[in-house]
Amino acid sequence: MNSARGRALAWVDSLLIDHAILRLVWSNVATVEPGRVYRGNHPTPQRLRRLTRKYGLKTLINLRGKTQSGSDALSRDAAHRLGLDFHDISLESRGAPQPDRIMRLYDIFRDMRGPALLHCKSGADRAGLAAALYVMFQGGTAEQALRQLSLRYGHIRQARTGILDAFFLRFQRDAEGRMPFLDWVNQEYDPIALRRDFQAKGLASFVNDWVLARE
């Protein structure tokens, strides 16, 4: 990224290996809380500039964690050029949400400069999880949080990614109205039990994992 050749290689990797060529023409950017949090798929530098102007963004939250992809390098460079704060956190789309990562995201949301854009690759699953957690952190209900995990954004709850829905449904069943969400996460929530109990549908998982080639 420190030379024209490095930038060109980053673009090739982003467009062809990380499938950003699809994101040149398609975006699922949406509002989580007006003026505070927005969500979407991994933005190209040009889209990030447009979104920064449109929403007055101050922070970019990368839910993919630090990778060696061209998309990662380009968005870090674009965020730096735009003066955005940049936060990394690696969330899973097919695993039971981990309490330590939930608390890490809580700290980011609490301390960040807003407005912020959070993104994963497709903007469907990890972005949906982070947006749903934000709803819960703000005192929302599991029903409200689950709206962030929707086919509207490309999320398929019948596939292995449905374990994210199961997480909020378990809170709704076991603790909602009885104890605060974060207390449940830290005191009662059992990721191992959630993984054991959740069952995806094979066809939906095949479509999500192999046809759509989601991370």
Buried (B, 14 or more C-beta within 10 A) or exposed (E): EEEEEEBEBBBEBBBEEBBBEEBEEEBBBBEBBEEBBBBBBBBBBEBBBBBBEEBEBBBBBBBBEEBEBBBBBBBBBBBEEBEBBEBBBBBBBBBBBBBEBBEBBBEBBEEBEBBBBBBBBBBBBBBBBBBBBBBBBBEBBBEBBBBBBBEEBBBBBBBBBBBBBBBBBBBBEEBBEEEEBBEBBEEEBEBEEBEEEBEBBEEBBEBBBEEBEBB
